[in-house]
Amino acid sequence: MRGVISADDPKWTELFSALTAVQFARLVALVRRRGGDVQRGWPWRLSLENRGLLAATYWRTNLTLRQVAPLFGISKSAADRILDHLAPLLAISPARRPRKDTVYIVDGSLVPTRDRTIAASGKNYRYSTNPQVVIDANSRLVVAIGLPLPGSRNDCRAFTESGVDRVCRGAPTIADGGYQGTGLLIPHRKRRGQRHLSPQQEAENAVHRQARARVEHALSRLKNWKILRDCRLEGNGVHQAIPGARLHNLALTG
């Protein structure tokens, strides 16, 4: 059976990966360096470029593998093996030791998830997981994504339990008011008996909001990958379903 989508045509790569031909080539080169083209047993029916495009198509459209596989002319089980093989290779690399001028921004976002073992009913009244996302304030690149936790966990607790707190050590990190007690840079709050913040505190909060907006923009771009609106994967697959971070970084760096 012949597929209707191919990475040989740049219009398909740009449509389903949101990357230009040059950026998509960089993505394929990265996967190849990480062992994505290593063959064990029967050879892959699709080229590495088409396998990368299949994974991007699945994550971006949130179609089932039974719907995606015929577009590439393969079976559903073959598409499942491709996704299992490539998803870990597209994960964000562990952040290196931050420079002296590095500033991070962290925030969490609820991802509706069907796996009840790692999800809980959150403030959106859906069973969701709460992944913590850390970006570089200067470059706006995603530097870390925490392990998914039940959506009922507040950001303060999820920050430490997801593991992203280790990434933020040694660098000032901006966060919203939900991260009290974590040592992060949060907005000024009115103390008991205080009716108004001082003009200086109001001005500092305004600067804080402008800086923290960058992580909100990053989260909105990640949600362009529709799998983050209703994730059907289970367990660690939910964590691997945020490959938009890798493609988001490639799009920013050109």
C-alpha positions in Angstrom: 0.0 0.0 0.0 1.3 3.4 -1.0 1.1 6.4 1.4 -0.3 9.8 0.5 2.1 11.7 2.8 5.8 11.8 2.3 8.7 13.9 3.7 10.0 14.2 0.1 7.4 17.0 -0.4 8.3 20.1 1.8 4.6 21.1 2.0 3.9 18.0 4.2 6.8 18.6 6.5 5.9 22.2 7.1 2.2 21.4 7.6 2.6 18.6 10.1 5.9 19.6 11.9 5.5 23.4 11.7 9.2 23.5 10.6 10.8 24.7 7.4 12.7 22.2 5.2 16.0 23.2 6.8 14.7 23.0 10.3 13.1 19.6 9.6 16.5 18.4 8.2 18.1 19.5 11.5 15.6 17.5 13.4 16.2 14.3 11.3 20.0 14.8 11.8 19.5 15.0 15.6 17.4 11.8 15.6 20.0 10.1 13.5 22.8 11.1 15.9 20.8 9.6 18.7 20.5 6.3 17.0 17.2 6.7 15.2 18.5 5.0 12.1 19.9 2.0 13.8 18.3 -1.2 12.5 17.7 -4.2 14.6 15.9 -7.1 13.1 13.7 -6.3 10.2 14.5 -3.0 8.4 12.1 -0.1 8.7 9.7 0.2 5.8 9.8 4.0 6.0 12.9 6.2 5.8 14.0 8.1 8.9 12.5 11.3 7.4 9.1 9.7 6.9 9.2 8.1 10.4 9.9 11.5 11.9 7.1 13.0 9.9 4.7 10.3 11.0 5.5 11.0 14.7 5.0 14.7 14.1 1.7 14.0 12.3 0.5 11.9 15.2 1.4 14.5 17.9 0.2 17.5 15.9 -3.2 16.2 14.8 -4.0 13.8 17.7 -5.4 11.3 15.2 -5.3 7.7 16.3 -2.5 5.5 14.9 -5.2 3.5 13.1 -6.0 6.7 11.2 -2.4 7.9 10.7 -0.8 4.7 9.5 -2.7 4.5 6.2 -1.5 8.0 5.3 2.0 6.6 5.2 1.1 3.2 3.7 1.9 1.1 6.8 0.0 -0.9 9.3 -1.2 0.4 12.7 1.3 -1.9 14.6 4.2 -0.6 12.5 3.2 3.0 13.2 3.1 2.1 16.9 6.6 0.7 16.8 7.9 3.8 15.1 6.4 6.1 17.7 7.8 4.0 20.6 11.2 4.2 19.0 11.3 7.9 18.1 9.5 9.5 21.1 12.4 9.1 23.5 14.9 10.4 20.9 13.0 13.7 20.6 13.1 14.4 24.3 14.7 17.6 25.6 18.3 17.1 26.5 19.2 17.6 30.2 20.0 21.3 30.9 23.6 22.1 31.3 25.0 24.1 34.2 23.5 27.6 33.8 25.7 30.6 33.0 25.9 33.4 35.5 23.5 35.6 33.5 20.9 32.8 33.0 17.3 33.4 34.3 14.7 30.7 34.1 10.9 30.9 34.2 8.7 28.0 35.3 5.0 27.3 35.1 2.7 24.3 35.0 -0.1 23.5 32.6 -3.0 21.0 32.8 -2.9 18.3 30.1 -6.2 16.3 29.8 -5.1 12.6 30.1 -7.1 9.4 30.0 -4.7 7.4 32.1 -6.3 7.7 35.5 -3.1 6.3 37.2 -1.2 9.5 36.6 -4.2 11.9 36.4 -6.7 13.5 38.7 -9.6 15.8 38.5 -8.2 19.4 38.5 -9.5 22.9 38.4 -10.6 22.3 34.8 -12.9 19.5 36.0 -11.2 17.0 33.8 -8.8 14.2 34.6 -5.5 15.9 33.8 -1.8 15.8 34.5 0.4 18.7 35.5 3.7 18.9 33.7 6.1 21.7 34.8 7.8 23.6 32.0 11.0 25.6 32.4 12.2 28.0 29.8 15.2 30.3 29.4 14.0 33.9 29.9 16.5 35.3 27.4 16.3 32.8 24.5 12.7 31.6 25.4 13.9 28.0 24.7 12.4 25.1 26.7 15.2 23.7 28.9 13.3 21.1 31.0 9.9 19.4 31.3 9.0 17.7 34.6 7.6 14.3 35.0 3.7 14.4 34.8 1.9 14.5 38.1 -1.8 14.3 38.8 -3.6 17.6 38.0 -4.8 18.0 41.5 -1.2 18.7 42.7 -0.6 22.4 43.1 2.4 24.0 41.3 4.3 24.4 44.5 4.3 20.7 45.2 4.6 19.7 41.5 7.8 21.8 41.1 9.7 19.7 43.6 8.2 16.3 42.9 8.5 16.5 39.1 12.3 17.0 39.3 12.6 20.4 37.6 13.7 22.0 40.8 17.1 20.4 40.2 17.4 22.1 36.9 16.7 25.5 38.4 19.4 25.3 41.1 22.1 27.9 40.6 19.9 30.2 38.5 17.3 32.8 39.5 13.9 31.4 38.5 10.7 33.5 38.0 7.3 32.0 38.9 3.8 33.0 39.8 2.3 33.3 43.2 1.5 29.6 43.4 5.1 28.7 44.1 5.3 30.1 47.7 7.9 28.5 49.8 10.0 27.2 46.9 12.6 30.0 47.0 11.6 31.2 43.5 11.0 34.8 42.5 7.3 35.3 42.9 5.2 38.6 42.9 4.8 40.7 46.0 1.7 39.8 48.0 -0.2 41.9 50.6 0.6 40.8 54.1 -1.9 40.4 56.9 -3.3 43.8 57.7 -1.8 45.5 54.6 -4.5 47.1 52.4 -2.3 48.1 49.4 1.1 47.3 48.0 3.6 50.1 47.9 4.2 51.9 44.5 7.6 50.2 44.2 6.1 46.8 44.8 3.4 47.5 42.2 6.1 48.5 39.7 8.1 45.4 40.5 5.0 43.2 40.0 4.4 44.8 36.6 7.9 43.9 35.5 7.5 40.4 36.9 4.3 39.9 34.9 5.9 41.1 31.7 8.8 38.6 32.1 6.6 35.7 33.2 4.4 36.2 30.1 7.1 34.5 28.1 6.4 31.1 29.6 2.7 31.5 29.0 3.5 32.1 25.3 5.7 29.0 25.2 2.9 26.9 26.8 0.4 28.2 24.2 2.7 27.2 21.4 3.1 23.7 22.9 -0.7 23.4 23.0 -0.6 23.7 19.2 0.2 20.0 19.3 -3.3 18.7 19.7 -2.2 15.6 21.6 -1.8 17.9 24.6 -5.5 18.7 24.5 -6.6 15.1 25.0 -3.7 12.7 25.5 -4.6 9.0 25.0 -1.1 7.7 25.9 -0.3 6.0 29.1 2.4 6.2 31.7 5.7 7.7 30.4 4.0 8.2 27.0 2.4 11.3 28.4 5.8 12.8 29.2 7.0 11.9 25.7 3.9 13.5 24.2 5.5 16.9 24.7 7.9 16.7 21.8 6.5 20.0 20.7 9.2 21.4 23.0 11.9 20.1 20.8 10.3 21.4 17.7 9.4 24.7 19.4 13.2 25.1 20.2 14.1 24.4 16.6 11.6 26.9 15.3 13.0 29.6 17.6 16.6 28.9 16.7 15.9 28.8 13.0 
